[in-house]
Amino acid sequence: MKDIISIRIPSICICFTLVTVANSALNLLHSGGTDMYAVSILLIFVWLVLCQLIDAAICRIDFKKWIHYCITESLILYLATLIFCRVFYWHSFTVRQLIMYTVVFAFVDIFIFSYFRKRQEMRADEINRLLNKKDAV
């Protein structure tokens, strides 16, 4: 389980991202800038990098509880991504779109928080195990 969470999942995500971005950039170059799917993929990649910058800024705030950080980050990214989608992807705006967006965002958000929380728990358990081993010696 430790290998899957700390090595395999990040490796798959990094490889997939690099291959997808490289493929989109090459398709865009070879299409003379007319491949809108490639543009879309690159826009999403740039947006995700900007989300990481937003998250880095939020991480500088001293939250009293981890849940406050989670809620703050989720709300800011929810609204910012909603605006991003409206500007670049949605030509209209319906209640159905908002509901689908909210469901997908919530799923991804919960998955990401759960993943990183599990990674932190595993690291803490490993550190505690090493400390207990050291104390036993």
Number of C-alpha atoms within 10 A of each C-alpha: 8 11 8 10 15 17 11 13 13 12 13 11 11 12 12 12 14 13 12 16 20 14 15 20 18 13 18 18 13 11 12 9 12 12 15 13 12 22 17 14 17 19 15 16 16 13 16 13 12 12 17 13 12 15 17 11 11 16 12 8 9 10 13 8 8 9 10 12 17 15 11 14 18 18 12 15 18 17 11 15 17 16 13 15 16 13 11 11 10 13 9 8 10 9 8 9 12 12 11 11 16 14 12 12 17 14 11 12 17 13 12 12 13 12 15 13 12 15 15 13 12 16 14 12 12 12 12 12 12 12 11 11 10 9 8 7 5
